[in-house]
Amino acid sequence: MSGTLNKVMLIGHTGDEVKMHYFEGGNCIGRFPLATNDSYVNKSTGERVNTTEWHNIVVRNKAAEICEKYLNKGDKIYIEGRLKTRKWQDDQGKDRYSTEIQCTDFTFLTPKNENQPSGPVVQNTPQVNTSAADPQSVSSASPDTEEDDLPF
C-alpha cells in the first residue's frame, strides 16, 4: 500500500456541552469531550475492570453549530474523523501538546425523546385521553339517534 490512513471511529457519550469559538469571517469551531468505555476481566483477581478513555472532539462551521444546538451532556454519538496533534505553549513558555479528533462526520445516537424529562410526557397523555373520552361519552349517551341516521 503506497498511501497512509489517518481515520478514527468512536461511539461514546459527551462529557460536557459543546463549547463554541467564533472567528472573523463567520467561521467557528466547537469542542467537546467524548468518553469511550472498555471493560476486561483481571486474570489474577477475576474482577471486571472498567476503564474510560476521554477524547477531545473538534467540529467546524455548520457541523459545530448543529452539534451545539442538538448535543447535550451525556448524549451518545458516533464520530468519524482524523487525529491531529497541536503544539502550544503554556504560561511558563513550555511546549505542550494536545491530541484531538478532527470530526469529519457524526451521527446522533441518543433518541430525541430521551433528552426530554418523562414528567411532561406522562402528564400530557392523561389529558389527551380525558379529552378523547368526553366526545365518546356524549355519543354513547344517545345511541338511538345515531342508529336512526343510518341509511340501511
C-alpha positions as CSV (number, residue, x, y, z in Angstrom):
1,M,0.0,0.0,0.0
2,S,1.5,3.3,-1.1
3,G,-0.7,5.7,0.9
4,T,-1.3,6.3,4.6
5,L,-4.5,6.4,6.6
6,N,-5.5,8.6,9.5
7,K,-9.0,7.6,10.5
8,V,-10.8,7.4,13.8
9,M,-14.2,6.0,14.5
10,L,-15.7,6.4,18.0
11,I,-19.0,5.7,19.7
12,G,-19.3,7.4,23.1
13,H,-21.1,9.8,25.4
14,T,-20.4,13.5,25.5
15,G,-18.8,14.7,28.7
16,D,-19.9,18.3,28.5
17,E,-21.8,20.8,26.4
18,V,-20.3,22.0,23.1
19,K,-18.0,25.0,23.6
20,M,-18.1,27.3,20.6
21,H,-15.4,29.7,19.4
22,Y,-16.2,32.2,16.6
23,F,-13.7,33.8,14.3
24,E,-13.8,36.8,12.0
25,G,-15.3,35.9,8.6
26,G,-18.0,33.8,10.1
27,N,-16.1,30.6,10.7
28,C,-16.4,28.7,14.0
29,I,-15.3,25.6,15.8
30,G,-16.9,23.6,18.6
31,R,-15.1,21.5,21.1
32,F,-16.4,18.8,23.5
33,P,-15.1,15.8,25.4
34,L,-16.2,12.3,24.4
35,A,-16.0,9.3,26.7
36,T,-15.5,5.7,25.5
37,N,-15.6,2.8,27.8
38,D,-13.8,-0.6,27.9
39,S,-14.0,-3.5,30.3
40,Y,-12.0,-6.6,30.8
41,V,-11.6,-9.3,33.4
42,N,-8.4,-9.1,35.5
43,K,-6.9,-12.6,35.2
44,S,-5.2,-12.6,38.6
45,T,-8.3,-11.5,40.6
46,G,-11.1,-12.5,38.3
47,E,-12.6,-9.0,38.8
48,R,-14.2,-7.0,36.0
49,V,-12.3,-3.7,35.4
50,N,-14.0,-0.8,33.6
51,T,-11.9,1.9,32.1
52,T,-12.9,5.2,30.5
53,E,-10.9,7.0,27.8
54,W,-11.5,10.7,27.1
55,H,-11.2,12.2,23.6
56,N,-11.1,15.8,22.6
57,I,-13.5,16.3,19.7
58,V,-13.3,19.3,17.3
59,V,-16.1,20.1,14.8
60,R,-16.1,23.1,12.4
61,N,-18.5,25.6,11.0
62,K,-22.0,24.3,10.2
63,A,-21.4,20.9,11.9
64,A,-20.3,22.8,15.0
65,E,-23.5,24.8,15.1
66,I,-25.6,21.6,14.6
67,C,-23.7,19.9,17.5
68,E,-24.2,23.0,19.7
69,K,-27.9,23.1,19.0
70,Y,-28.7,19.3,19.5
71,L,-26.0,17.8,21.6
72,N,-26.3,17.7,25.4
73,K,-24.0,16.4,28.1
74,G,-24.4,12.6,28.3
75,D,-25.7,12.1,24.7
76,K,-24.5,9.1,22.7
77,I,-22.8,10.0,19.4
78,Y,-20.9,8.3,16.6
79,I,-17.9,10.3,15.4
80,E,-15.7,9.8,12.4
81,G,-12.6,11.9,11.9
82,R,-8.8,12.0,12.0
83,L,-6.2,12.5,14.7
84,K,-4.4,15.8,14.9
85,T,-1.8,16.9,17.4
86,R,-1.5,20.5,18.2
87,K,1.6,22.1,19.8
88,W,1.2,25.2,22.0
89,Q,3.0,27.0,24.8
90,D,1.7,27.3,28.4
91,D,2.0,30.3,30.7
92,Q,5.6,29.3,31.6
93,G,6.6,29.1,28.0
94,K,6.8,25.2,28.0
95,D,5.8,23.3,24.9
96,R,2.6,21.4,25.3
97,Y,0.8,19.0,23.0
98,S,-2.9,18.2,22.6
99,T,-4.2,15.3,20.5
100,E,-7.7,15.9,19.1
101,I,-10.2,14.2,16.9
102,Q,-10.9,16.5,13.9
103,C,-14.5,15.4,13.2
104,T,-15.5,14.8,9.6
105,D,-18.8,13.0,10.1
106,F,-21.1,12.3,13.0
107,T,-24.4,10.6,13.8
108,F,-26.5,11.4,16.9
109,L,-27.4,8.1,18.6
110,T,-29.5,9.3,21.5
111,P,-33.2,9.3,20.6
112,K,-34.9,12.7,20.8
113,N,-37.4,11.6,23.5
114,E,-34.6,10.5,25.8
115,N,-33.4,14.1,26.1
116,Q,-36.8,15.2,27.4
117,P,-37.9,14.6,31.0
118,S,-40.5,11.9,31.4
119,G,-42.8,14.1,33.6
120,P,-44.4,16.3,31.0
121,V,-44.9,13.3,28.6
122,V,-46.8,11.4,31.3
123,Q,-48.9,14.4,32.2
124,N,-49.9,15.1,28.6
125,T,-51.1,11.5,28.0
126,P,-54.0,11.5,30.5
127,Q,-55.1,14.9,29.3
128,V,-55.3,13.6,25.8
129,N,-57.2,10.5,26.9
130,T,-59.6,12.5,29.0
131,S,-60.5,14.9,26.2
132,A,-60.9,12.0,23.8
133,A,-63.2,10.2,26.3
134,D,-65.6,13.2,26.6
135,P,-66.9,13.1,23.0
136,Q,-67.2,9.3,23.2
137,S,-69.3,9.5,26.3
138,V,-71.6,12.1,24.6
139,S,-72.1,9.9,21.5
140,S,-72.7,6.8,23.6
141,A,-75.3,8.5,25.7
142,S,-77.6,8.8,22.7
143,P,-77.1,5.7,20.5
144,D,-80.6,5.7,19.2
145,T,-80.2,9.0,17.3
146,E,-77.0,7.6,15.6
147,E,-78.7,4.4,14.5
148,D,-81.8,6.2,13.1
149,D,-79.5,8.2,10.8
150,L,-78.0,5.1,9.2
151,P,-79.1,4.6,5.5
152,F,-79.7,0.8,5.8
